[in-house]
Amino acid sequence: MSLRQLVWTLVSSELDEKLDEHKLHGTFLRSFQRLSSSGRGTVAPPDELIVKHLQGLGRQRGHDRHVLRFQSLRSRLHHSAARPVLALLFHLRGGDRGVVEDVSRPTLKEVRGGWHLASLANQKEISEAKIVRDLLFALQGVSSDCFDSSCEVDPAVLLTRPAWLLCHRILGLAKLHLRLSTDAKEAMGHGLLHQALCEALRKQLQGYYEVLAQLMSCEGLSLRSLWARLLAPMTRLHFLSQLCEGSRGVFGGALSSMVFASGFSGDIVAQDLAKEILRSVVKPLWSMIRAWMTEGELQDPYGEFFVIADASVPLEDLWNRAYSLELEMVPSFISLELARKILLAGKSVNFIRLCCRRTWSPEPLGTSELLPEEEIGASFDLASRVERLSSKTNEHLVKLLMNHFSLGEHALALRRFLLLGQGDFVQSLMDALQEELDIDANKIHKHQLMGILEMALRQSNAQFCSVDVLGRLGIKLRSPERGERGWDVFLLDYSIDSPLHVVFTPNIMQKYDRAFSFLWKLRRVSHALAASWNQHMALQRHLCRDQRDSLDRLSLLETRQTLHRCTLLRHEMHHFVQNVQSYVLEVLDTSWAKLQQGWQKSSDLDEVISQHERYLAAVEEGAFLAKGSEAILSGVSALLSLVLEFCTLQEQACASCFEVAAVEEEESVEAVFQAVRGRPFARSLAECRASLDHLASTFQMKLQLFLRALEDQPERHSEFSVLSFLLCRLDFNTHYENRTLWSTCFAWRCELQRKSRHMGRRRRPSMASWVVVPVLPCRGLVQGLVR
């Protein structure tokens, strides 16, 4: 049994049988409308009316048990579902008010037909054309007789089920229109891209209004045909509504990414609509990109652009820290590489304008269209335009630094002076600074050394450098520590100003200072060995010229023995220093050639900086200053200190020899020894030989440790330096490896003797152990025999 039949049965059974069929039908229609309206309107809720009615009856009868029973029954029912039923029952209660009104109503046959439309308020039939007209008004957000401003059916209007369903669907489109109209008006203060999205929504609504205007001009339009013609606009408005919902809380480049992603669906209409809206949304973004790449300006009042600026960064750090990418704001249709090129182009324009103090006006970026005519997902024309403009801007900046600001010339000056590539200048400077830097570090002053520096420049080919380069060269002294001499705190300085500071940053200049300290000590040791050899040769010539009778042979023999030991140790030290210096200089020359090739191929400033950092990393690796080379650097420094100690010791030995030779010219041999012992500043030749022997053993021990450290270093795949080459140079004839074998064999022999004495067997080891062991093929076999 249907709902209409149930209501008809209830009305027929409750009303008086004497009522005619016309009034019975009117009561049925009002009851059915009351039941379907769910209690809408301004009338009081039916449960309250029932309670008031029962309270009135209770006062008449003197009890209120009917009220209590009704409230108990009401609590068992769902409130929203019970309200229409209670309203109907209260309407049919009978009594003084009456429920029957003498109005004209359609027959039951007409109601059951399903398409009769009527109004209970004005007691007039409502035609389908009026419903269609009122629906068209509602679709525009205008209230009418049948529908209110909230796009709901007026409670006084009675609709059949099929008509109500169609009206409900059409009114859903009207509600979508209301929401979209509201969203399109809330654009101010949400960002330029959000305003562009709202403008695109308003443009789409204009098309929607054009459809409604066409429908308004149609005659004889039925509900079914109206619904059929509204299917296409409803699809578009549904898509726009979903787009608005997805855009809430999203702004900037993320908003354009959301619009771009909405087009990836199987619906061709949605794809075309998303592409059309995206064209409008990205127009502000395109304007930001164009202003940034051509003028270096951030026209971003709402923080929507993917390039952000830090106003607190000083001008010196403009290139490295002032501008950066906000990855969350990069649209999904712009790759990170393309976004980096956009960032780089704007940075270059600002660097040219602010740091180089030059003007640069690149060509316009093109039209404001960002998307091509192809489908969404095709490659954008933006990439080629950005690539073209970015290449021109970056190429102009690189040429400006290389040609106008002489970046290559200043890098060569750093190579010549701070990395000691100008050999004649370094030699002249060391000769002139010998006496000044031999004193305590606290007693030297910068202004005293500047004159010596200028003299060394005039005495070498460095005088032909440009005036700008020579004017930048200076001297700085590191803060001295206790016991340090002038050699330890002396540094050459090179002044750097804008815009060269972007390549030669303070951190980079500190690395140059570290490299200079190591190379300066290495050249100082080489210079000291050369000076000791000159002193040795002078003494040798003096002794050969002044040889006399047999009375001088004792002193001459001791002198020659001392000089012979000095010669052996100096040759060994010279072999070490010369190979280390040759290895370092080879690394410097190779890395410098690589830097020149890299700079010729550099297309932007970032590549220029990267090539120079790679070059400096190779310099640090060649000078044992890189991370992981601490053991190598410590070993080299210790060996160089021993070489300087040897040079001091040889100088004292030569002074003693000259003193002996000078005394022998006038006095006897006894007087010679008395003169040697009587001078507190002179040492005897025997003490010199003992010190030389101790120094030689220490040097050989530390050199073997250094070679072992070179062996233990992990293999680095570097194109500039390979430590295995240095190891091969230092021990090319396995001299130190064989010496290690002899030391191991000697220790093994001593261990055998100790064990033999401990066991009470004091027999001497056979000669086989002395003959066989030195010719063992490898160190591992000897160590195995010892174990």
Secondary structure as UniProt FT lines:
FT   HELIX           3..14
FT   TURN            17..18
FT   HELIX           21..36
FT   TURN            37..39
FT   HELIX           46..61
FT   HELIX           65..75
FT   HELIX           79..91
FT   HELIX           108..112
FT   STRAND          118..119
FT   TURN            120..122
FT   HELIX           128..139
FT   TURN            140..141
FT   TURN            149..150
FT   TURN            155..156
FT   STRAND          157..158
FT   HELIX           161..185
FT   TURN            188..189
FT   HELIX           192..216
FT   HELIX           223..229
FT   HELIX           231..246
FT   TURN            247..249
FT   HELIX           253..262
FT   HELIX           268..295
FT   TURN            301..302
FT   STRAND          307..309
FT   TURN            311..312
FT   HELIX           315..317
FT   HELIX           318..322
FT   STRAND          323..325
FT   HELIX           327..329
FT   TURN            332..333
FT   HELIX           336..350
FT   HELIX           351..355
FT   TURN            376..377
FT   HELIX           382..399
FT   HELIX           400..404
FT   HELIX           407..413
FT   HELIX           414..418
FT   HELIX           423..437
FT   HELIX           441..443
FT   HELIX           446..458
FT   HELIX           461..464
FT   HELIX           467..472
FT   STRAND          473..477
FT   TURN            482..483
FT   HELIX           486..489
FT   STRAND          490..494
FT   TURN            498..499
FT   HELIX           500..502
FT   HELIX           506..545
FT   HELIX           550..552
FT   HELIX           553..601
FT   HELIX           605..622
FT   TURN            623..624
FT   TURN            627..628
FT   HELIX           630..664
FT   TURN            665..666
FT   HELIX           669..678
FT   TURN            680..681
FT   HELIX           685..712
FT   HELIX           723..730
FT   TURN            731..733
FT   HELIX           735..758
FT   TURN            759..760
FT   HELIX           768..772
FT   HELIX           773..775
FT   HELIX           779..786
//
